[in-house]
Amino acid sequence: MCIAFPGKIVKVEADTATIDYLGETKEANVGNTKLKEGDYVLVQAGFVIKKLDKNEAKESIKLLKSLVPES
């Protein structure tokens, strides 16, 4: 089972987005979806699979962060 962690798009160039996951950035293919900087998304296997509502994403991030103890 996989858990997709919400990320925030910081840059979109052609069909590739740079996504910020709490300070770590990764790239993902956006296909032909209309996404922009500031959108929150879920990524699976290098492809954006869903755009999230901003409030839903922030709440999910808050919940996931609470499950992992800070070092």
C-alpha positions in Angstrom: 0.0 0.0 0.0 1.3 3.5 -0.9 0.5 6.8 0.8 0.5 9.8 -1.5 1.7 12.9 0.4 0.3 16.2 -0.8 2.7 18.6 -2.4 2.6 22.2 -3.6 3.6 23.1 -7.1 6.3 25.7 -7.2 7.0 25.7 -10.9 5.3 24.4 -14.1 7.3 24.2 -17.3 5.7 22.5 -20.3 4.4 19.1 -19.0 6.6 19.0 -15.9 6.0 20.5 -12.5 8.4 21.0 -9.6 6.6 20.1 -6.4 7.6 21.0 -2.9 7.1 18.4 -0.2 7.9 20.3 3.0 11.2 21.6 1.7 12.2 18.7 -0.6 11.4 19.2 -4.2 10.6 16.6 -6.9 9.5 16.7 -10.5 6.4 15.1 -11.9 4.6 14.9 -15.2 1.4 16.9 -15.3 0.2 15.5 -18.6 -2.3 17.8 -20.2 -3.9 19.1 -17.0 -4.2 22.8 -16.2 -2.1 23.3 -13.1 -0.3 26.4 -11.8 2.1 27.5 -9.1 0.4 27.2 -5.7 -1.8 24.2 -6.6 -1.6 21.2 -4.3 -1.4 17.8 -5.9 -1.0 14.1 -5.3 1.7 12.3 -7.3 2.0 8.6 -8.0 4.9 7.0 -10.0 6.0 10.4 -11.3 2.6 11.6 -12.5 0.2 14.0 -11.0 -2.9 12.0 -10.3 -5.1 14.5 -8.6 -5.4 18.2 -7.8 -6.4 18.9 -4.2 -8.5 21.6 -2.7 -6.0 23.9 -0.8 -7.8 23.4 2.6 -8.0 19.7 2.1 -4.3 19.5 1.3 -3.2 21.7 4.2 -5.3 19.6 6.6 -3.8 16.3 5.2 -0.3 17.7 5.6 -1.0 18.8 9.2 -2.4 15.3 10.0 0.5 13.5 8.4 3.1 15.7 10.1 1.4 14.9 13.5 2.1 11.1 12.9 5.8 11.6 12.4 7.9 12.6 15.5 10.2 15.5 14.9 13.9 14.7 15.2 
